[in-house]
Amino acid sequence: MKIIAGLLRGKKLSAHSEKGVKPISGRIKQSLFDILAPVIKDARFLDLFAGTGAVGFEALSRGAGAVVFIEQNKRCARSIDENIKSLSFGERAKVLEGNVLEDLSWISFRSQIESFNIVFLGPPYRDVENTPLSLTTKALERVVEARLIAPKGLVISQRHIKEKVEIPGDLKVVKETKYGDTLLSFMRLKA
């Protein structure tokens, strides 16, 4: 797994191979960051369901001011922390362990960041028994409830094209892009 562009272009990330943890494809990651290019510099970036941390590290490499990774799996969180240290991101990056489907108000307190310019969530599509999951709606609700989105901030969800999602009433979809069986939805808070 490599960083595609930016300051650390070509750097390899180490990751524990965990069943059910699948990093974002290079094609989707490239497209995502092409879209985010005008707003990534100095952004406060929240990577929910961080897994390997591939999305958050790409954001750091491309100039995000701070990235907070949220991951429930202890081994994945430890791997992200090792990469933060080995890539010398210091105070710009922090990994926190927690369940994205529960109350998220603790994130602002523990990260020392009140709200985020970009919130990315890429929940797993399937569990370890290969059963389809449907986690996006609940995760979006938790993000809105915890008031983690900065004014004019973006929320991006990556999900399987067949997952049924209800967008919380406070959010509106401003763009969607499809990549095979993956859909990226870009949302903003309603005015």
Buried (B, 14 or more C-beta within 10 A) or exposed (E): BEBBBBEBEEBEBEBBEBEBBEBBEEEBBBBBBEBBEEBBEEBBBBBBBBBBBBBBBBBBBBEBBBBBBBBBBEEBBBBBBBBBEEBEBEEBBBBBBBEBBEEBEEBBEEBEBEBBBBBBBBBBBEEEEEEEBBBBBBBBBBBBEBBBBBEEBBBBBBBBEEBEBEBBEBBEEEEEBEBEEBBBBBBBBEE
